[in-house]
């Protein structure tokens, strides 16, 4: 069976997740091979020149073209509904390559306030040194997005659901504001993946991923991806990858391919576990508030139900007693993994104010609603009763 993306458009999501992008070699393999090679042989000097000049399609050098990486790129593009995908060495490399490919000195970016800690540091501490301006707004306030637009606004950037408070931003609404101002919309789809949310179909121009998280699903490798059209992503972002080299390794691409095969079933099972955990947390002593898009008490519950096919696997909650109480609860767990990573089949737990957002200033954390008593859980696939039993609220009293 062929594997051009056009051939896969008529297939369902799970079928694409298992088969899209694989072009069998003459060996007739059923599983995707790993091409562990740095370079490729040309038939003659003329073909080498044609490949380097982009006059002929084909592999050149594994920094920017590799068959295993290409298979991952085509499969993820098929799942997100994009024309092109560029795989990168990490999720942060995906955001970096997107900004380097699509922004110039003097451009202005409007970003949602609630984003991954390292993303904000990349924007404010690094890209500002090269003449790019950033303003941060409340993701859920349309008027704030409009008010932040300047004559040099080039990009809107948002993460939905947001890390760590699971704020849900109306992608279609922000898309209208961005495009009316002549800006492009970039969406970080890490928490949902295309299994639960497809921003390009809602009007976004570019989607970025940390493949390290749910796309892998088992915490094995680090990687990232950018998905969009053939011009912005296929040419401009790819141009950064070719010259700067933040590329994905063939082995990591193969691992992510295996992760994509089970993406749909994992995301739905994880969402079910998370939903049950969130409702249980609302009844526990010392829990002041639970943040989860599947709860009717969540401010964007109805939007999440409309924009996502399931609420996702991230649950955050505030405990009374601040950092001391939060650390005590985390330290009393015996099974949960104390790590800032997420997207694993193993449930993880972390204290955002001192880990993922620890390098933010105290005012910036307060503005984003990240308090000292906040705990984030990335729910995995263990028995829900065992996850609940490991959170020893009774021992905190």
C-alpha positions as CSV (number, residue, x, y, z in Angstrom):
1,X,0.0,0.0,0.0
2,X,1.3,3.5,-0.8
3,X,1.8,6.2,1.8
4,X,1.4,9.6,0.1
5,X,-0.6,11.8,2.4
6,X,-3.3,12.1,-0.3
7,X,-3.8,8.4,-0.1
8,X,-4.5,8.6,3.7
9,X,-7.1,11.4,3.7
10,X,-10.0,9.0,3.4
11,X,-8.9,6.8,6.3
12,X,-9.8,7.2,10.0
13,X,-7.6,8.7,12.6
14,X,-6.4,5.4,14.2
15,X,-5.6,3.9,10.8
16,X,-3.5,7.0,9.9
17,X,-1.8,6.7,13.3
18,X,-0.8,3.2,12.5
19,X,0.1,3.3,8.8
20,X,0.5,6.8,7.4
21,X,4.0,7.8,6.1
22,X,5.5,4.3,5.8
23,X,7.0,3.6,2.4
24,X,8.2,0.0,2.3
25,X,11.7,-0.7,1.1
26,X,12.6,-3.5,-1.3
27,X,13.0,-5.7,1.8
28,X,9.2,-5.8,2.3
29,X,9.2,-5.0,6.0
30,X,6.0,-4.6,7.9
31,X,7.4,-2.4,10.7
32,X,9.1,0.9,9.9
33,X,12.9,0.6,9.7
34,X,15.4,2.8,11.4
35,X,17.8,4.4,9.0
36,X,20.9,5.0,11.1
37,X,22.9,6.8,8.6
38,X,24.4,10.3,8.6
39,X,24.6,10.6,4.8
40,X,23.2,9.2,1.5
41,X,24.9,8.0,-1.7
42,X,24.2,9.7,-5.0
43,X,24.2,7.9,-8.3
44,X,26.5,10.6,-9.8
45,X,27.8,14.1,-9.3
46,X,24.8,15.6,-11.3
47,X,22.3,14.0,-9.0
48,X,24.2,15.3,-5.9
49,X,24.1,18.8,-7.4
50,X,20.4,18.5,-8.1
51,X,19.5,17.2,-4.6
52,X,21.5,20.1,-3.0
53,X,19.8,22.6,-5.3
54,X,16.3,21.2,-4.5
55,X,15.8,20.4,-8.2
56,X,15.3,16.7,-7.4
57,X,13.6,15.1,-4.4
58,X,15.5,12.7,-2.3
59,X,17.7,12.3,0.8
60,X,20.8,14.5,1.2
61,X,22.0,14.5,4.8
62,X,20.3,13.3,8.0
63,X,20.5,16.7,9.6
64,X,17.5,17.5,7.6
65,X,16.4,14.5,5.5
66,X,16.1,11.0,6.8
67,X,13.5,8.3,5.9
68,X,12.6,7.4,9.4
69,X,12.2,11.0,10.5
70,X,10.2,11.7,7.3
71,X,7.8,8.8,8.1
72,X,7.1,10.4,11.5
73,X,6.7,13.8,9.9
74,X,4.2,12.6,7.3
75,X,2.3,10.6,9.9
76,X,1.9,13.5,12.3
77,X,1.0,15.9,9.5
78,X,-1.7,13.4,8.4
79,X,-3.1,13.3,12.0
80,X,-3.1,17.1,12.4
81,X,-4.4,17.8,9.0
82,X,-1.4,19.8,7.9
83,X,0.5,19.9,4.6
84,X,4.0,19.7,6.1
85,X,5.7,18.7,9.3
86,X,9.2,19.5,10.5
87,X,10.6,17.2,13.3
88,X,13.0,18.7,15.8
89,X,15.3,17.7,18.6
90,X,12.8,18.8,21.4
91,X,9.6,20.7,21.9
92,X,11.5,23.8,22.8
93,X,13.5,23.4,19.6
94,X,10.2,23.3,17.7
95,X,9.1,26.6,19.2
96,X,12.5,28.1,18.6
97,X,12.6,27.0,14.9
98,X,9.1,28.3,14.4
99,X,10.0,31.8,15.8
100,X,13.3,31.9,13.9
101,X,11.6,30.9,10.7
102,X,8.6,33.2,10.9
103,X,9.8,36.2,12.8
104,X,12.3,39.0,12.2
105,X,13.8,41.8,14.4
106,X,11.2,44.4,15.0
107,X,8.3,42.0,15.0
108,X,5.8,41.8,17.9
109,X,4.2,38.7,19.4
110,X,1.1,38.5,21.5
111,X,1.2,35.4,23.7
112,X,-1.1,33.9,26.2
113,X,0.1,34.4,29.7
114,X,-0.4,30.8,30.8
115,X,2.3,28.9,28.8
116,X,5.1,26.5,29.7
117,X,7.7,28.1,31.8
118,X,10.6,27.5,29.4
119,X,8.5,28.9,26.5
120,X,8.2,32.3,28.3
121,X,11.9,32.3,29.2
122,X,12.7,31.6,25.5
123,X,10.6,34.5,24.5
124,X,11.5,37.0,27.1
125,X,15.1,36.2,27.8
126,X,16.4,35.1,24.4
127,X,14.3,36.4,21.5
128,X,14.0,39.9,23.0
129,X,17.8,40.1,22.6
130,X,17.3,39.9,18.9
131,X,14.7,42.6,18.6
132,X,11.5,40.7,18.9
133,X,8.8,42.2,21.2
134,X,6.4,40.1,23.4
135,X,3.3,41.0,25.3
136,X,1.4,38.5,27.5
137,X,-2.4,38.4,27.9
138,X,-5.1,36.4,29.6
139,X,-5.7,33.5,27.2
140,X,-9.5,33.5,27.8
141,X,-10.1,37.2,27.3
142,X,-10.7,38.1,23.7
143,X,-10.6,41.9,24.4
144,X,-7.1,41.4,25.9
145,X,-5.9,39.9,22.6
146,X,-7.4,42.7,20.6
147,X,-6.0,45.4,22.9
148,X,-2.4,44.0,22.7
149,X,-2.2,44.2,18.9
150,X,0.3,46.7,17.5
151,X,1.2,47.8,14.0
152,X,4.1,45.3,14.0
153,X,2.3,42.3,15.4
154,X,3.3,39.3,13.4
155,X,2.3,36.3,15.6
156,X,-0.2,35.2,18.2
157,X,1.0,32.3,20.3
158,X,-1.2,30.3,22.7
159,X,-1.2,27.0,24.6
160,X,-4.5,25.3,25.2
161,X,-5.2,23.7,27.5
162,X,-2.6,25.8,29.3
163,X,0.2,24.6,31.7
164,X,-0.5,24.1,34.5
165,X,-4.0,25.5,35.3
166,X,-5.7,23.9,32.2
167,X,-7.1,27.1,30.9
168,X,-8.9,26.5,27.6
169,X,-8.6,29.2,24.9
170,X,-11.1,29.6,22.1
171,X,-8.9,28.8,19.1
172,X,-11.4,29.9,16.5
173,X,-12.0,33.2,18.3
174,X,-8.4,34.1,18.7
175,X,-7.8,33.0,15.1
176,X,-10.3,35.7,13.9
177,X,-8.5,38.4,15.9
178,X,-5.1,37.3,14.7
179,X,-6.0,37.1,11.1
180,X,-7.9,40.4,11.2
181,X,-4.7,42.1,12.4
182,X,-2.5,40.4,9.8
183,X,-0.9,38.0,12.3
184,X,-0.5,34.2,12.2
185,X,-1.7,32.0,15.0
186,X,0.6,29.3,16.5
187,X,-0.9,26.8,18.9
188,X,0.9,24.5,21.3
189,X,-1.1,21.3,21.1
190,X,1.0,19.4,23.6
191,X,-1.7,18.6,26.2
192,X,-4.3,17.3,23.8
193,X,-2.4,16.0,20.7
194,X,-4.4,15.6,17.5
195,X,-6.2,12.7,19.1
196,X,-8.3,15.2,21.2
197,X,-7.9,18.5,19.4
198,X,-6.9,19.7,15.9
199,X,-6.1,23.4,15.9
200,X,-5.4,23.7,12.1
201,X,-9.0,22.7,11.5
202,X,-10.1,25.5,13.8
203,X,-8.1,28.1,11.9
204,X,-4.6,28.0,13.4
205,X,-1.7,28.4,11.0
206,X,0.9,26.4,12.8
207,X,0.8,23.7,15.5
208,X,3.8,22.9,17.7
209,X,4.4,19.8,19.8
210,X,6.7,18.4,22.4
211,X,6.8,14.8,21.1
212,X,8.5,14.0,24.4
213,X,5.1,14.0,26.0
214,X,2.0,12.2,24.8
215,X,3.2,11.5,21.2
216,X,5.8,9.2,22.7
217,X,3.6,8.2,25.7
218,X,6.2,6.3,27.7
219,X,8.8,8.9,28.6
220,X,11.5,7.4,26.4
221,X,12.8,10.1,24.1
222,X,13.0,13.8,23.6
223,X,11.7,15.4,20.5
224,X,9.4,18.0,18.9
225,X,7.5,18.9,15.8
226,X,6.0,21.8,13.8
227,X,3.0,21.2,11.6
228,X,1.4,23.6,9.1
229,X,1.4,24.5,5.4
230,X,4.0,23.8,2.8
231,X,5.2,27.4,2.7
232,X,5.5,28.5,6.3
233,X,6.5,25.2,7.7
234,X,7.7,23.3,4.7
235,X,10.0,26.1,3.6
236,X,10.6,28.7,6.3
237,X,10.7,26.5,9.4
238,X,12.4,23.7,7.5
239,X,15.1,26.2,6.3
240,X,16.0,26.9,10.0
241,X,16.3,23.1,10.6
242,X,18.5,22.7,7.5
243,X,20.9,25.5,8.5
244,X,20.8,25.5,12.3
245,X,20.4,21.7,12.8
246,X,18.0,21.2,15.8
247,X,17.0,17.9,14.2
248,X,15.4,14.7,15.4
249,X,17.4,11.5,15.5
250,X,16.2,8.5,13.4
251,X,16.0,6.4,16.6
252,X,13.8,8.9,18.4
253,X,11.6,9.3,15.3
254,X,11.1,5.5,15.3
255,X,10.1,5.6,19.0
256,X,7.6,8.4,18.3
257,X,6.2,6.4,15.4
258,X,5.5,3.5,17.8
259,X,3.9,6.0,20.2
260,X,1.6,7.4,17.5
261,X,0.2,3.9,16.9
262,X,-1.5,3.9,20.3
263,X,-2.1,7.6,20.7
264,X,-5.9,7.6,20.3
265,X,-6.6,4.8,22.7
266,X,-4.1,6.1,25.2
267,X,-5.4,9.6,25.2
268,X,-9.0,8.5,25.8
269,X,-8.0,6.1,28.6
270,X,-5.9,8.7,30.2
271,X,-8.7,11.3,30.0
272,X,-11.1,8.8,31.6
273,X,-8.6,8.3,34.5
274,X,-8.0,12.0,34.9
275,X,-11.7,12.8,34.9
276,X,-12.3,10.3,37.7
277,X,-9.3,11.6,39.7
278,X,-10.4,15.2,39.4
279,X,-13.9,14.5,40.7
280,X,-12.4,12.5,43.6
281,X,-10.0,15.4,44.4
282,X,-12.9,17.8,44.9
283,X,-14.0,15.8,47.9
284,X,-10.6,15.5,49.6
285,X,-9.7,17.5,52.8
286,X,-7.3,20.3,52.3
287,X,-8.0,20.7,48.6
288,X,-9.2,24.2,47.9
289,X,-9.7,24.1,44.2
290,X,-9.4,21.6,41.3
291,X,-8.5,22.7,37.8
292,X,-9.7,20.3,35.1
293,X,-11.6,21.0,31.8
294,X,-13.8,18.0,32.4
295,X,-15.3,19.4,35.6
296,X,-18.5,21.5,35.3
297,X,-16.9,24.0,37.7
298,X,-14.1,24.7,35.2
299,X,-14.6,28.2,33.7
300,X,-14.2,26.9,30.2
301,X,-15.9,23.6,30.6
302,X,-18.4,24.1,27.8
303,X,-15.7,25.4,25.4
304,X,-13.5,22.4,26.2
305,X,-16.5,20.1,25.5
306,X,-17.0,21.8,22.2
307,X,-13.3,22.2,21.1
308,X,-11.8,19.0,22.4
309,X,-13.1,15.4,22.0
310,X,-12.0,14.6,25.6
311,X,-10.7,16.7,28.5
312,X,-7.1,15.4,28.6
313,X,-4.9,14.0,31.3
314,X,-3.7,17.1,33.3
315,X,-5.2,17.8,36.7
316,X,-4.0,20.6,38.9
317,X,-5.2,21.5,42.4
318,X,-4.5,23.9,45.2
319,X,-3.9,22.6,48.7
320,X,-4.3,24.7,51.9
321,X,-1.0,25.4,53.6
322,X,1.0,26.6,50.6
323,X,4.4,25.2,49.6
324,X,4.9,23.2,52.8
325,X,1.7,21.4,52.5
326,X,2.2,20.8,48.7
327,X,5.7,19.4,49.2
328,X,4.5,17.2,52.1
329,X,1.7,15.6,50.0
330,X,4.1,15.1,47.1
331,X,6.8,13.6,49.3
332,X,4.3,11.2,50.9
333,X,3.4,9.5,47.6
334,X,5.0,6.1,47.1
335,X,4.0,5.1,43.6
336,X,3.6,8.4,41.7
337,X,6.7,9.6,39.9
338,X,8.0,12.9,41.2
339,X,9.0,14.5,37.9
340,X,8.1,17.6,35.9
341,X,7.7,15.5,32.7
342,X,4.2,14.6,31.6
343,X,2.5,12.5,29.0
344,X,3.7,9.2,30.3
345,X,1.7,6.1,31.0
346,X,3.1,6.4,34.5
347,X,1.3,9.1,36.6
348,X,3.6,12.0,37.5
349,X,3.3,14.7,40.1
350,X,5.1,18.1,40.5
351,X,5.1,21.4,42.2
352,X,5.0,24.0,39.4
353,X,6.0,27.0,41.4
354,X,9.4,25.5,42.1
355,X,9.9,23.3,39.0
356,X,8.3,24.1,35.6
357,X,7.7,27.7,36.5
358,X,10.4,28.1,39.1
359,X,12.5,30.5,37.0
360,X,9.6,32.9,36.6
361,X,9.5,35.9,38.9
362,X,7.1,35.8,41.8
363,X,4.9,38.5,40.2
364,X,4.7,36.6,36.9
365,X,3.7,33.5,38.7
366,X,1.0,35.3,40.7
367,X,-0.3,37.0,37.6
368,X,-0.6,33.5,35.9
369,X,-2.4,32.1,39.0
370,X,0.5,29.7,39.9
371,X,0.4,29.7,43.7
372,X,2.7,28.0,46.2
373,X,0.0,25.4,47.1
374,X,-0.5,24.3,43.5
375,X,0.2,20.7,42.5
376,X,0.0,19.3,38.9
377,X,-0.7,15.7,38.2
378,X,-0.2,14.2,34.7
379,X,-2.5,11.2,35.0
380,X,-1.3,7.9,33.6
381,X,-2.8,4.4,33.0
382,X,-2.4,2.8,36.4
383,X,-5.6,1.6,38.2
384,X,-7.4,4.8,39.3
385,X,-7.9,3.4,42.8
386,X,-4.1,3.0,43.2
387,X,-3.5,6.6,42.0
388,X,-6.1,7.8,44.6
389,X,-4.7,5.7,47.4
390,X,-1.2,7.1,46.7
391,X,-2.3,10.6,47.4
392,X,-2.3,10.4,51.2
393,X,-4.4,13.3,52.3
394,X,-5.1,11.6,55.6
395,X,-1.4,11.8,56.5
396,X,-1.4,15.6,56.1
397,X,-3.8,16.2,58.9
